[in-house]
Amino acid sequence: MRDGKIGIAVIGCGHWGPNHIRVFRSFPEAEVLWAIDIDESRRQRIRALFPGLPTEKDPRVVWADPAVDAVVVATPTKSHFELVKASLQAGKHVLCEKPLCTAKGEGLQLAELAAAKGLLLMVGHVFLFNPGILKVKELVDAGELGQLQYVSATRTNLGPIRSDVNAAFDLATHDVSIFNFLLGAKPELVSATGASFLQPGVEDVVFVSLRYPGGTWANIRASWLDPKKVRQITVVGTRKMVTWDDLDLTSPVAVYDKGANAVPEYADYGEFLRVTMWDGDVLLPKIQMQEPLKNQNQYFLECLQRGRVEKSGPDFSVEVVEVLEAIEESLRKDGAPVRLT
């Protein structure tokens, strides 16, 4: 630390990097010391947005600077492993954009390296810090919804279109992390299909099914080739149901007192099922709107001060990568189920 402030460097100044710089500069306990990007036009943009902030092309200047306590890696996914590894080897704590890497084995290496070095490694699964998702988690943990039967997510938009990874690694990552967070587990079974319309071998749309412990099923539709931006999740329980709509700024969470039960009955000619349904009130909980990235980065600073990460840390983040790997394998096998260990 310098002058009692946590020194931050941001590697990658494309979409998320400037947001990280803006947010960290708003915290009195942090100081952004460097902005790194290989593209000169991006560095020029950073200098225009944040006058006086040093910019460089080569991240080695960050790793060699003793004033830098922590590094934010906000580069394309396939570069995460090498940049996070080098940052940890240089003795820097790391906040890496999602996903941590593209392979479970790489994630385990990074987790082991961070532990061996006594450094903190956290991944920016930003929706774990979204007030609406936190309210849904609160309802699930309190048993308000009863036993969870299935969860479903839709995440679509026209763009931004990536070339380094497909829509699963880019978009479905968010919903895998949300589902693992809500259910407190990783899935046992994964199946996925998808299609590449714009770039050969890079799926623009994916349809993912996941079976979690206890028999809860999950479904994800993710696409960057869609006419409408949608970020919605539905959670169905035996007692109640809840929806989350990230684009609804007034009432993102709705709790429905409705459902259905199948009750066996007996008649002269055998047993049959009678389905009963109920349709009660809809509750719109008060959600305090806060910027999830600000919540996430504030949490990261708090973790640095107390010396541990309890949410979105290495173990959780490696499990997300494991699920993404299984999705990739199932895509290659035309939807054949893949069992996770």
C-alpha positions in Angstrom: 0.0 0.0 0.0 1.1 3.6 -0.7 -0.2 6.3 1.6 -2.6 3.8 3.1 -4.2 3.2 -0.3 -4.5 -0.1 -2.2 -2.6 0.3 -5.5 -4.6 -1.0 -8.5 -3.5 -1.7 -12.0 -6.0 -2.5 -14.8 -4.8 -4.8 -17.7 -7.2 -4.5 -20.6 -9.0 -1.3 -21.5 -11.7 -2.5 -23.9 -15.3 -2.7 -22.7 -14.9 -3.5 -19.0 -11.5 -2.0 -18.2 -12.6 1.6 -18.2 -15.5 0.7 -15.9 -13.1 -0.8 -13.5 -10.9 2.3 -13.6 -13.9 4.5 -13.0 -15.2 2.5 -10.1 -11.9 2.0 -8.3 -11.1 5.7 -8.6 -14.4 6.4 -6.7 -13.2 4.5 -3.6 -11.0 6.6 -1.2 -9.1 3.5 0.0 -7.9 2.7 -3.6 -5.6 4.3 -6.1 -5.5 3.3 -9.8 -1.8 3.5 -10.8 -1.7 2.0 -14.3 -3.9 1.2 -17.3 -2.5 -1.3 -19.7 -3.6 -2.2 -23.2 -1.8 -3.3 -26.4 -4.0 -0.9 -28.5 -2.8 2.7 -28.7 -6.3 4.0 -29.6 -7.6 2.5 -26.3 -4.7 4.0 -24.4 -5.5 7.4 -25.9 -9.2 7.0 -24.9 -8.1 6.2 -21.3 -5.9 9.3 -21.2 -8.8 11.4 -22.4 -11.2 9.8 -19.8 -8.8 9.9 -16.9 -6.2 12.6 -17.4 -2.9 11.9 -15.6 -3.4 8.2 -15.4 -0.3 6.5 -16.7 -0.9 4.1 -19.6 1.4 1.4 -21.0 1.4 -1.3 -23.7 3.5 -3.9 -21.7 2.0 -5.4 -18.5 5.5 -6.1 -17.2 5.7 -2.5 -15.9 2.8 -3.4 -13.6 4.3 -6.6 -12.3 7.6 -4.8 -11.6 5.9 -1.9 -9.7 6.1 -2.4 -5.9 3.3 0.1 -5.4 0.8 -2.1 -7.2 -1.0 -4.4 -4.7 -3.6 -5.8 -7.0 -4.2 -6.3 -10.7 -7.5 -6.4 -12.6 -7.4 -8.6 -15.7 -10.1 -7.4 -18.1 -8.7 -8.8 -21.4 -10.2 -11.4 -23.8 -10.9 -14.7 -22.1 -8.2 -16.8 -23.8 -5.5 -14.5 -22.4 -6.7 -14.7 -18.8 -4.7 -17.7 -17.8 -1.3 -16.3 -18.7 -2.0 -12.8 -17.4 -3.4 -14.0 -14.1 -0.5 -16.5 -13.7 2.1 -13.8 -14.3 0.4 -11.4 -12.0 0.3 -13.9 -9.2 3.9 -14.9 -9.8 4.8 -11.2 -9.5 3.2 -11.2 -6.0 0.0 -9.3 -7.0 -3.5 -10.1 -5.8 -5.9 -10.5 -8.8 -9.5 -9.7 -9.8 -10.1 -11.4 -13.1 -13.1 -10.8 -15.4 -15.3 -13.9 -16.0 -14.6 -16.6 -16.7 -11.3 -17.3 -15.0 -9.9 -19.3 -17.9 -11.0 -21.8 -20.6 -10.0 -25.1 -18.9 -10.5 -26.5 -15.4 -6.9 -27.7 -15.3 -5.7 -24.1 -15.8 -8.1 -22.9 -13.1 -6.8 -25.4 -10.6 -3.2 -24.3 -11.4 -4.1 -20.6 -10.7 -6.0 -21.5 -7.5 -3.0 -23.5 -6.3 -0.5 -20.7 -7.2 -2.6 -18.1 -5.4 -2.8 -20.3 -2.3 1.0 -21.1 -2.4 1.8 -17.3 -2.7 -0.7 -16.3 0.0 -2.5 -14.1 -2.6 -6.2 -13.4 -3.2 -7.7 -14.5 -6.5 -11.3 -13.4 -7.2 -13.3 -13.6 -10.4 -15.7 -10.9 -11.6 -19.0 -12.9 -11.6 -20.7 -9.6 -11.3 -24.3 -10.9 -11.1 -23.5 -12.4 -7.7 -23.4 -8.8 -6.5 -26.6 -7.8 -8.3 -29.3 -6.7 -5.7 -32.0 -8.5 -7.6 -30.1 -11.8 -7.7 -29.2 -11.4 -4.0 -33.0 -11.0 -3.2 -33.7 -14.2 -5.1 -30.9 -16.0 -3.2 -32.4 -14.7 0.1 -35.8 -16.1 -0.9 -34.3 -19.5 -1.9 -32.2 -19.8 1.3 -35.2 -18.9 3.5 -37.3 -21.7 2.0 -39.9 -19.2 0.7 -40.2 -21.0 -2.6 -40.3 -24.6 -1.2 -38.3 -27.3 -2.9 -36.8 -25.9 -6.2 -38.1 -27.8 -9.2 -36.4 -25.9 -12.1 -34.7 -22.7 -13.0 -34.6 -21.1 -16.4 -32.6 -18.2 -17.9 -32.7 -16.2 -21.1 -29.8 -13.9 -22.0 -30.0 -12.5 -25.5 -29.1 -9.4 -27.5 -27.8 -8.4 -31.0 -24.1 -8.3 -30.1 -21.5 -7.7 -28.9 -20.2 -10.5 -31.1 -17.0 -12.2 -29.9 -14.5 -14.2 -31.9 -12.3 -15.6 -29.2 -15.0 -17.6 -27.4 -18.6 -18.6 -28.2 -21.9 -17.5 -26.6 -21.6 -20.1 -23.9 -18.2 -18.8 -22.5 -19.3 -15.2 -23.1 -23.0 -15.1 -22.0 -24.0 -18.4 -20.4 -21.1 -18.0 -17.9 -23.2 -15.5 -16.1 -26.2 -17.8 -15.7 -24.1 -20.8 -14.8 -22.5 -18.7 -12.0 -26.0 -17.5 -10.9 -27.5 -21.0 -10.8 -24.5 -22.4 -8.9 -24.8 -19.5 -6.5 -28.6 -19.9 -6.0 -28.4 -23.7 -5.7 -25.2 -23.9 -3.7 -23.8 -26.6 -6.0 -22.5 -27.4 -9.4 -24.6 -29.5 -11.8 -24.2 -33.3 -12.1 -25.2 -33.5 -15.8 -24.8 -31.1 -18.7 -26.2 -31.1 -22.2 -25.9 -28.4 -24.8 -26.7 -27.7 -28.5 -25.9 -24.6 -30.5 -25.2 -23.2 -33.9 -22.6 -21.0 -35.6 -24.2 -18.7 -38.1 -21.6 -15.8 -38.3 -18.2 -17.5 -37.7 -17.4 -21.1 -38.3 -16.8 -23.0 -35.0 -18.0 -20.1 -32.8 -21.5 -20.7 -31.6 -23.7 -17.6 -31.7 -26.6 -19.3 -29.9 -26.5 -22.1 -27.3 -29.3 -24.0 -25.5 -28.0 -25.6 -22.3 -29.7 -28.1 -19.9 -28.2 -28.8 -16.5 -29.3 -31.3 -13.8 -28.3 -30.3 -10.2 -28.2 -32.4 -7.1 -31.6 -33.0 -5.6 -33.3 -33.2 -9.0 -33.5 -29.5 -9.8 -33.2 -28.8 -13.5 -31.9 -25.7 -15.2 -32.1 -24.3 -18.7 -30.2 -21.5 -20.4 -30.8 -19.8 -23.8 -27.9 -17.5 -24.7 -27.4 -15.7 -27.9 -25.7 -12.6 -29.3 -27.7 -13.0 -32.5 -31.2 -11.9 -31.4 -33.4 -8.9 -32.0 -34.1 -8.1 -28.4 -32.0 -7.7 -25.3 -33.3 -10.0 -22.5 -31.8 -10.8 -19.1 -34.4 -12.9 -17.3 -34.5 -15.8 -14.8 -37.4 -17.8 -13.6 -37.2 -20.0 -10.4 -40.0 -22.5 -9.9 -40.5 -24.0 -6.4 -43.2 -26.3 -4.9 -44.6 -23.4 -2.9 -43.9 -20.2 -4.9 -42.3 -19.0 -8.1 -40.1 -16.0 -8.7 -38.9 -14.0 -11.7 -36.0 -11.6 -12.1 -35.7 -9.1 -15.0 -32.5 -7.2 -15.0 -33.9 -4.6 -17.4 -36.9 -3.8 -15.2 -35.4 -0.9 -13.2 -38.4 -0.4 -10.9 -39.4 -4.0 -9.9 -36.8 -6.5 -11.1 -38.0 -9.3 -8.8 -41.5 -10.6 -8.6 -42.7 -13.4 -6.3 -45.8 -15.4 -7.4 -47.9 -17.3 -4.9 -48.9 -19.8 -7.5 -48.2 -23.3 -8.4 -49.5 -26.8 -9.0 -49.6 -30.2 -7.2 -50.4 -33.6 -8.5 -52.4 -35.7 -5.9 -53.0 -39.4 -6.4 -56.7 -40.5 -6.1 -58.3 -43.8 -6.3 -61.4 -44.9 -8.1 -63.1 -48.2 -9.0 -60.8 -48.8 -11.9 -57.5 -47.8 -10.5 -55.3 -44.9 -9.4 -55.1 -41.6 -11.3 -53.6 -38.2 -10.7 -55.6 -35.1 -9.9 -53.7 -31.8 -10.6 -54.6 -28.9 -8.3 -53.5 -25.4 -9.0 -53.5 -22.2 -7.1 -53.0 -18.6 -8.2 -52.5 -16.1 -5.3 -50.9 -12.7 -4.9 -47.9 -11.3 -6.7 -45.3 -9.6 -4.4 -42.9 -7.0 -5.7 -40.1 -6.8 -3.1 -38.4 -3.4 -2.7 -35.0 -3.7 -4.3 -32.4 -1.0 -3.6 -30.8 -0.3 -7.0 -27.0 -0.3 -6.8 -24.3 -0.8 -9.5 -23.3 -4.4 -9.3 -19.7 -3.7 -10.5 -19.3 -1.1 -7.7 -20.6 -3.7 -5.1 -18.2 -6.3 -6.5 -15.1 -4.1 -6.5 -15.9 -2.8 -3.0 -16.1 -6.4 -1.9 -12.7 -7.1 -3.5 -11.1 -4.2 -1.6 -12.7 -5.5 1.7 -11.3 -9.0 0.9 -7.8 -7.5 0.5 -8.2 -5.8 3.9 -9.3 -8.9 5.7 -7.1 -11.4 3.8 -9.7 -13.8 2.4 -12.3 -14.2 -0.4 -15.6 -15.9 0.6 -17.6 -15.2 -2.6 -16.6 -15.7 -6.2 -13.2 -17.1 -5.2 -11.1 -19.7 -6.9 -13.1 -22.8 -5.9 -16.4 -21.4 -7.1 -14.9 -19.9 -10.3 -13.1 -23.2 -11.2 -16.4 -25.0 -10.9 -18.0 -22.5 -13.3 -15.2 -23.2 -15.8 -15.7 -27.0 -15.3 -19.4 -26.5 -16.3 -18.4 -24.5 -19.4 -15.9 -27.2 -20.4 -18.7 -29.7 -20.1 -21.0 -27.5 -22.3 -18.2 -27.3 -24.9 -17.8 -31.1 -24.9 -21.6 -31.6 -25.2 -21.7 -29.1 -28.1 -19.0 -31.1 -29.9 -21.0 -34.3 -29.3 -24.3 -32.8 -30.7 -25.9 -32.5 -27.3 -24.8 -35.8 -25.8 -25.0 -35.5 -22.0 -21.7 -35.0 -20.1 -21.5 -36.0 -16.5 -19.4 -33.9 -14.1 -17.2 -35.6 -11.5 
